[in-house]
């Protein structure tokens, strides 16, 4: 009987398998099967990126018994690597180990590394990983007079051959240093190859073996800029940081910034420089935090709304400030980082996701990329609430998108007691139904205001204002407590308890949340501001539902920082979003940022959102005749027309309202401030 | 009988023909047949670039009678064009005129325009014309809210569709201005599209219709830089200018410039800046001379030897100063003009031809492109003599190339009486065989020194020195006059005539060419310098002939400024090049410059030389063992080993030498200076 000529090779966890001739290197087989095994050194046993282990045991599913016998013994390359850099027990270099018999191979879940994320809302677990940059280590022959090919050409040919690339080019800026790097590296170099252009290009070149490559994913919001520094090969988030968008000094909302550009000769430069400087300082911060090298930061992804997108790229946003909202470019932008003023190596690339429409930008595209509503069977609404609200709707067959200018009220601006979500801000609040006093929770302190330790907790921060999610809750609570009408009017006090918490304010009434310094009250104007903002949002959603021919929703996802902190039930109580089973309304965190991370880590994801973006039906809310009526209807709390039965049931509103009606105008016992001083 | 459904269409002068349905626009048919008819406006009858005329008469060859009946009458577009811009009698717009019957169409030879060249040695007659830039005029729809595609995307799609392009991109620097240009142009714009990269790219954008696009072809020599400004659409040379290479102050020859880089920290920057500044000033000069706009100068081609090529691109040439002469890059260079410091629009492209070897550069490639020796049936030698000599040899089956460091002696340096080829320099000279006096011709004056008008002619310039071609002739004449031995020794005077013209100079003798101020003499050292230079050249040629297994040559082409002015017979008399029938030794002018022009006007020519360059067998002369012996042999005049029978016959040397031998040592009548003072 002759020895078997080939053997079955199964890769876990993907389950991909095939028969290969005895002696086939495992790495080669993996590539043939499309199993992603990292390799920087091109199979020289130097980089140690291609490690795998043997899954031992009987695998009935595949009909084989797998053991280490199925692999060749460690050869010279693996022994050398083990000596030099250490190989964990059981681990093998797949470039060196060859197939000897039927075997099941485990690919260590490199994604697991990405589990060590720093912030809960930035997580790369499970994301596809085929980044735009690939590190290629090669050992070149020394130049030979009889082969007059240039050093650069020889480098390209070697990489093309060993990494299966074609028409590789070297970016011009590298050529002046190329010969020195080759010689200092003793003809061993690592090239960073950019794979997301018309042709592969070497964008950076390092002496010797290097496995460091990082990238940043940046969400440029009107109010805040958030960035993650990520290891491009493992997907691990190395550092995260955020900064206020310094453009705020030129205007809180987008339209005021567009006006600034139109009214000031150097307006565009001012706004562009402000955001670029902020991103540059964020980059410095991320590099300091992570200890990574600037010279190895090779790729960037930016997502922003259309106005911010234009301003960041130095493009005049005037045209998107007025109908027909003409964008400079709606397709994705590929540009060198240094060309847009970023203090990064000349070879560092940037990618900006496609824009969906004049007011629905790359940030909305990023949300779609992160959340993939089109993979749901249920009708799904995604709302990303910021100064501008991005709205996406999936009706089971088609994607719809729009944006609605909610203004900054949800971010704590435009209200008398409002403030940013920062330590000292009230973020949760409940009104005692009997005495109408408030108990609340402040950012930076664990305890509620009626719990032990609260006073100590707020000693450094104070209680300084009410942030967006707090405003939503207090207005909802006021409604539940019966001191706010369906129309959003703060009623004149009708009993002692109410007299204690309601104060006259010209011809209107205000609700006192907290005495002290500062005294925090909710005025009639505050309620109006929130009503206008939420009506704009709701009207946008309703327009999309009309277009999508939907009466009800299966799922609602609240994206963005505000969406993450808001209590979904209160969002419905106020009528920000349509009525829905409360359990199906979920915060999905910074989906735009997650989408940016996906695009940073994967070219496949880029292609996917580029395709998706072209399929979206865009609605310009401001120009739809039905918008105005939806808006007026949405001024009510939760809504003057829509019934919100699920929300009413959740809060037992009908019972409560009945109860307060029964209680009539009989004053309750005088409220006492329960906060302990 | 039914009307014919199609008709025969013949284009002249190409002779391409085909049958097309009645009603087919002539421009469409031309494109289908691969006949190059210009069109900027995409067939809108606006640009007037696609004019053709009807060839009337019987064409037995095609079996048809051609007349204006074969074309549709002038329609609205042609009448409008005629009114607005004027249409010459008989001319038709091929985009508008349609086929009505069998016809022969003349394409006006746009190349004829190129006949109006300014300098004899820069001529684009007959060159292929498919430039890297194409102007595309389009009329866009205004933006529409219901089609949220960006203005830039709509521009690309329109051009792609109308000019049959794919994956068109816009260079980033244009995007900031794009919307303003579109609006100022009232949605009519002309885009300049670069077609020689991985993907077509819009590199410039003009309001309305524009048909101006120009380019420069620059030959960067060690000593002089010469440039032509060319109309990219017609091929016409608009202006030509030259300037001394200011790098001369850092070293006359290449190796001294390489040393300067090695010895000085800022040496590379100094040398790079010098040449880039010189090219920038040339560009300014060319634009001033031609009245063309800088914003429409869109493409550049540079040719240079490898050291100049590196220095111009800001690359350290140190490695090519020593074996193994490693180039940074031997393949062609595509880079944005502004990236290499040129004061040109951001979209302006540059192309540098491939390098053939460490010492055989893009200039040699350009010579091959201009002269195409590989299309000859005869063995052909091309020699481009400058401070470095480029040598190419075709043996009927294979191309060989080498370079030889001749030094600047041929350019008038390194000899006591030598000077650049400039007004006042002696360029032609004859020695009277009887009295050994000289008659000569000076650059800037038509008359020889023994003709009327000479004295007046040189009044402003004086007679200041002897340029390269003059040196070659005087040494040849000295040899013919018998005062110089085969070994290059100036003999001691042996008669009265010789005593009058030979003066003692230490232990050697010098020949007095001219008394006066300055007194011009040829010293023994001068002869030695020329011997060394010509021996280096000849040895290089012989090495290539060895490799090519050639004993004799069919044709010799002398390229370069020196090659253009030298008398081919004297070049052989001195043994610069091998013996050959004098009629087959020809000056071919600035072949490198011509090659640069070809590459500027045609992408096809670029691909052609890129292919050719890869087939060339390169010889590094300095490392071939046989070089030394060839060099020593070549010190003789014409050569110590090779017989040069054709040259000897041409000059009737054997008879002359016999005659002088017969004359013995008898002094001739005393020479008198025949120059009239």
Interface residues (C-beta under 8 A of the other chain):
Chain A: X142 X143 X144 X145 X148 X149 X150 X151 X152 X153 X167 X170 X172 X173 X175 X176 X178 X179 X180 X197 X198 X199 X313 X314 X315 X316 X319 X323 X324 X325 X326 X327 X328 X329 X330 X331 X333 X335 X336 X339 X340 X355 X356 X357 X358 X360 X618 X620 X623
Chain B: X142 X143 X144 X145 X148 X149 X150 X151 X152 X153 X167 X170 X172 X173 X175 X176 X178 X179 X180 X197 X198 X199 X313 X314 X315 X316 X319 X323 X324 X325 X326 X327 X328 X329 X330 X331 X333 X335 X336 X339 X340 X355 X356 X357 X358 X360 X618 X620 X623
